[in-house]
């Protein structure tokens, strides 16, 4: 797919001539395919694309999106007028203009795979799922081009590709019913990784099914809790990562704690690019290079996630965390791949520390707050008895306040793993969340 030729310099120069201090145009053209399998197989494909125009005029932002290059001049004029409605004081941290072409690292990209091969892959997963009153599989992919042009001289073009796979089951037994689900995806591995993705989804579903069929409600109180990398990642992202996004920061308990120790010195929390990270990129949607952010370093709140606007306000360097769902949305501060840093414990050593407690593998729906509180359903979990994984649990929820629970961390595993998923902070973007196994001696309650 080729990007439509647009006279980018003319567009941004028009914005400057109308009074803008800064202007950017983001263009996007994608082909999306979706295959769903349940009682029947459904296949759909659609083309999406357009332009997002954002200007800074009089210290305020104006943003307009359009679908056709014919409407770009109108969009620029409208965006400037919107910005000039009220006087603001927005200023941007300086960045070096970038000119780059970012290529996809996928070996087998979505357009290279015949539709009937994708359909067969969906059918295979559907047939491999456990029996259920209802089961559904959805495969989706996208491919295309994104481009960013700014009045400061940045011009970046991305080759975009991604695939995702999910399964949902409605199950019932002995008067109980539940929804089980598995989800994964990649923007770096293509269809060559489909078998790995299928096995990951199946493993998730099978573990949840075991707990549904054989689990019992939890009865222990205030015992140690060992978290899998996926469950630890949920806390890293939902209960801690959002607090470190600079647009949220003033309303959180971290607002006045930059530079303070809030966790044991062996605890680290980071966000950035990781192996096969769902949020990986070389640049963000403001053209800033993506950097690893050590949110917690040696237990100290070390650095927030910023866009150029908040970087200027805080007096820090931009770190590549301005992201937009698509051309039709303004960039906002978002996580990418958020995770606890590894420690030096083996999984077996962490288990041996627990005489009686819980091992939580996968998290379901829940709620979080900007005070770092969280409540999450436990989709797969087990009792730990004398250092060994014992019987499964069912119908459990895990809750706590992450900032309080940090002091109860006993040990961190050696090996990292990630769940590739999505985050919906007003806009939906791809993210990963993970870490090593993490043992909390206190601070997480399972009921």
N, C-alpha and C positions, 0 to 999 in steps of 0.2 A: 504494500500500500504506500503510495506516495503522498507526501504532504502537499497541499495546495500551495502554489507559489503566492506569497503575500509580500508586498513591499513593506517590510517591518519598519524600516527606518522612517518611512513616510508616516506610519501610524503613530510611533512614539514622538516624532517631531511635531505632529499635529497637537498631541497632548501638551507638549511643552509650550507651543505657541499660544495655547488657550489658557495658560497660567499654571500648569502642573509643575511641581518641582521634581517629580519622578513619575515614570510610567513603565508599565510592563504589559506584554501580551503573551498569553499562554494559549497555544493551539494544541488540539488533540483530535486524532482520528483513529478509531478502533473498530474492529470487527469482533463481536461477541457471539459465542456459541454456547447453547445450553441443552443438555440432554437429561431428561428425567425418566426414571424407570420405576413403575409401581405395577398396577394391573396392566398398564399399557406403556409403551415407549413413546416419548414425545421429543421431537428435535426442533430447535428453533435457532435462528441466527439473525443478528441485526447489526446495522452500522450505526455508530454514534460518533458525534464529534462537533466541534465548534471552537469558539474563541472566548477567552476570559480576559477582559481589559480592566486593569486596576491602576488607579492614579492616586498620587498624593498631591493635594493642592490646598494651600492655606492651612497646612498642618493636619488635614483630615483626609480619610480614605474615601474614594468613590470606586464602585465596582459594578460592571455590567457584563453579562455574557450574551453572546449571539451565536447563531448556527451557520451563518453565511458570511463570507468575506465582503459581500456587498454591503453589509450592515456595520462594518468596522468603524467607518467615520462617524456614523450616528452613535455607536457605542462609546467612542472616545469622547465625543461632545457631551453625551449624557453622563458619563462617569465623572468628568470634570465638574459639571453642574451639581451633581450629587455631593461631591467633595466640598464644594464651595457654599453649600447650604449653611454650614456652621463652621466657625473658626476652631481649630484644634491645635495641639502642640506635639503631634507625632513627628519624631525624627528617627532616622535609620542609622544603625551602626555601619561603618564603612566596610566594604568588601572589595576584593580584587575582582574586576570583571573576568568572567570565564567564557571561553569559546571551546566547545567540545562536542563530540559525537559519542554518545554512550550506547554501546551495542549490547544486545541480550547475550547471556552466556549459555542459553539453552542449547542442547545438542539436537533435540528433535522438537521443533517448534509446532504450535497448534495447527497452522495452515498446512504443514507437511503430512499430517495424519488424515487419511480418508475418513469421512463421516461414518461409514459402516464399521470401521475398526473401533472408533470411539463407542458406537452403539453396542458392539459386542463386549467391550470392556465393562460397560455399565451392566449388561445382562449377567456377566460372570460374577460381578460383585453382588448383585441382587440375589443370585442363586446361592452364593456362598454364605449369606447372612442367615442367622438362626431363624427358625420358624417363629412367626409372629402373626397377630391378628391383622396387622398392616405393616408393610415395610416399603420404604422408598429410598431411591438413590438419585443423587443429582451430581452430574459432572458439568463443569463450566470452564471455558477458557476465553482468553482475549489476546489479540495481537494488533499492533499498529505503531503509531508514531506520536510523540509529544514534542513540543518545541516551546522554548522560552526565549523571549527577546525583551531586553530592558533598555531604557534610555541611558544607562550607564555603560553600555557596550557589551553586556552579557548576551551570548547567543548559544544556547545548548539545545541539542536535538537528541532525544532518547528513542531507541528501538524498544518497544514495550511488548512483553509476553507474560502470560501467567496462566496457571491451571489450578482448579480446586476440585475437591471431591468430598462429598458428605453422604451420610446414611442416617436414616431415622427409622426407628421401630416402635410400634405400639404393642406392648406386651401385657398379658394378664395371666394370673395364676392364683388359685385359692382365694378368690375374692379381691385380690390386689391388682392394680394396674399401674403402668408407668410408661414414660417415653424414654427410649435409649437413643443416643446419638454419637456419631463420630465425625470429625471434620479435620481436613488437612489441605494444604495447597503449597504452591511454590511459584516464585517469580524468577528463579534461577535454574531449577531443574525442569525439563520439559516432559514430554510423553515417555521418554526413556525411563522416568522414575515412577510410572503409573503402578507397576507391580509393588514397589515399596509403599506407595501411598495406600494402595488397596489393603495390604497387610496391616498397615498401621490402623486404618479405620476398623478392620475386622478385629484386631486385638483389643481396641477400645470397647467395641460392642460386646465382645465375648466376656471381658472382665465385668462390665456392667451387668450382663445377663446372669453371670454367676452370683453376683451380690443380690440381684432381684429374686432369683429362684431359691437361694439358700441362706440369705442374710437374715440377721435378727436385729431388732432395734438396739441401739447402744445403751449400755447401762452404767458404764464407768463415768466418773466425774473427776475433772481436774487432774488428768493424767498426761504424761508426755505424749507428744504428737510428732510423728515422723512424716514429712511431706515428700511426695514424689517431685521430680523437677517440674511437672506440669501444674501440680497444685501449688507449689512454691511460686511458680511463675505467675499464677493468678493473683497471688498476694503482691508480688513484685509490681505487677502492672496496675491492677485495680486499686489496691489499698495504699500503695506507696508512690508508684510512678506518676499518677495523676496529680499528686500533691506537688511534684517537682516540675510540672509544666508552668512556666512563668506567668501565664495568664490566669492560672488558678491559684498560684502561690500566695497572693495576698490574703486569700480567704481560708488558708489552711494553718495548722499548727506549726508548719515549717517556716512561716513568714519571717520570723525573727531569729531563726536558728542556723542561718548560713554560717559555716565555720565551727559549729558546735558538734560535740560528740553525742549521737543519739542511739548508738548501737555498740556492741562489743567491737574491739579493734580488729577482730578477724572477719568482720562482716563488710562486704562490699556489694553495691547495687549499681548496675551500669545500663546504658542504653546506647545502641549504635548498630553497626553492621556486624553480623555473625554468619557462620557457615550456613548456607541455605535459609537465611533469615527472610521471613515474609515481608519485612519492612525495609529490606536492603535497598540502597541507592548510592550513587556517587555524589549527587547534588540534591538539595531540597527544591521546593517549588519557588524559592526566591533566588535560586542559582548559587546557594551557599554550599560548599563542600561538606559532606556528612562526616562528623567527627564522633568518636567514642566519648560519651559523657559519663564520668564517674560520679554518679549522683551521691552515693555514699562511698567514701574512701577511708579505709581503716576506721570505720564506724562513724565518721564525721560527714555531716551534710556538706558536700563539697561543691556541687555545681548544679544549677537548674537547667532544664531544657528551654531554649529560647528561639524566637525568630529575630529578625533584624531590629524590629521596633523595641522589643523587651531587652534585647542585648544592649541597646543604647541606654535605656533607662537604668539598667543594672550595672552598666559599665563593664560588661564582659564581652568576650568575642562571640560572634554568632557560631552556632554549632550544627546547623543543618537540620533543624526540626520544624520548619514551616512546611506543612503538607496540605494538599487539597484533594478531596475525593475525585474531582475531575476538573476540567476547564470551567465548569459551570459554578464552581465554588471558590470563595476566597481562601487563600492559604491561612492556616491557623496552627498553633503550636500543638504538635502531636508526638507521641512516642513512636518508636520504630520497633526495636527488639529489646525488651526490657528483661533483665535477669539478675539474679543473685550470682555473685562471683563464686567460683569453686573454692573449696577448702582442701584439707589434707586427710579426710576420713574416707575409708572404704564404706560401701553400703553395709557390709557385714558388721563392721565396727559400730556403725550408727545403730543397727538393730540390736546388737549386744548390750548397748547402753540402756535399753528399755526392758524392764522387767514386766511391766504391765502398762499398755497404752494403745495407741491407734496408729495405723499406717494408712494415710489418705492418698489415693492414687489419682482420681480425676474429680474435678469440680463441675457441678451443674449450675443452674440459674441461681442468682442471688442478688444482693444489694450491697453497695458500698457508699461511703460518705466521705466528704472532704476533711473529716476529722480522723481519717484512716480506719474507721470502723468497717467491718465486713461481715456478711452472713452469706454462706454459700452452701448449696446442697452438695451432698457427697454421693456422686454417681458410682464410685467404686472405692471401697475402703475395707480394712480388716483390723481385727484385734491383734496386737502384738503381745505374746505371752512368753516370758523367759527368753527374750531375744529372738523369737521365731514368729513368722507370720502365721496366724491361726485362723479362726473362723471369720467369714465375711460379715459385714454389717449392712443394714438396710434402713432407708428412711431417715438418715442422719443429716444434720446440718453442722457446719463448722462456723464459729463466730469468734470475734475478738476485735481488738483495736491494734492495728499493726504496729503503730509507734510504741505502744506499751509492750507488745509481744517481742519486739526486737531484742530487748534485754534478756529474754528467756531462751535465746538461741544457744544450744549446747555445742553443735558441731555442723560443719558443712561438708558435703561429699566432694569427691575428686572430679567426677565426670559431669559435664554439662549436657542437657538435652532440652529441646524446645517444642512447644506446641505452636503450629502456624495457624493463626486465626484472624479475627477482625476486631476492630474497636469502633464504637459508634458514638463518639463525643460530638453530636451534632452532624458530623459527616462520617461515613464509613470508610475506613482505610485498613489496609492489610498490616498486621503486626505479628510478631512472635513474642511469646512470654515463656520464661523457663528459668533454668539454673541447675544446680546440683540437687541431690537429696538434702533436705534441711531438717534438723532435729530441734524442735521447740520443747524445752523442759516445762515451760508454762506459757500462758498467754493466748492459747487457742483452746476453745471449749467445744467439745463434740457432744451433741445431744440428739 
